[in-house]
Amino acid sequence: MTENIFLITLIVLAVVALNTKKLRRAVVYLGVFSLVSSFVYLLYGAPDVAIAEAIIGSTITTVLYLVALRKYQVFSIYYTSSLNDQDIQQRKNNSTFLNNLEAFLIKREMEPQIIYSTNPIETILNQENFDLAIHHSDQDIRVYGCAEDYQLDAVEEYLLAYHGDLNIHLIRCAEGEDNEA
C-alpha cells in the first residue's frame, strides 16, 4: 500500500513539474520527485541507491539548477500599442522609454526579451506568459505585471524616478487572474 502511494506521488510530481509555468517551481518539484524516489529505493531494499539519490538527485542537483536559474533570468516584456503597425516599428527604433527600461533590467542582471505585438492588450493578458505587458496609447502608458513578482517593485521605483513625467499607470494583476507571469 505504501509503495503504491509513493509511486502515485512520483507520477503526480512528474506531471506537475512538466505542466508548471514557472521554471523555479518545476525545479523544486523535480527535487521533491527525486526525494520521493529515494524513499521508493529504500522500499525496494536498495539503501545505497537511496542515499545517492537523496544526496545527488534531490539536494545537489536542485541547488545547482536554482543557482543557475538565479544567474540567468529572462524577463519577458510584451509591448503593444493602439497605433498602427508602422508606428510600432517607429517606436521600436526610437523608444527611449523601452531602451532605458532594457538598460535598467540589464543592470539588474536580467535578460530583457521585448516582444512587439499587434495583438490587443486583453489577448496578451489572457493568453501570454509575461513578466511585463506594456500598452502604449496616445494618452498614456499602461504597464501590467504580476503582483507577487518582486521585480515589479524595482521596475515601479525605476519608472517613477526616471519616467515620472510620462503618464504611466502600473497595474498589478493577481497571479492566475489575468496571466501566469
Secondary structure by P-SEA (a helix, b strand, c coil): caaaaaaaaaaaaaaaaaccccaaaaaaaaaaaaaaaaaaaaaaccaaaaaaaaaccccaaaaaaaaaaaabbbbbbbbbbcccaaaaaaaaaccaaaaaaaaaaaaacbbbbbbbccccaaaaaccccccbbbbbcccbbbbbbbccccaaaaaaaaaaacccccbbbbbbbcccccccc
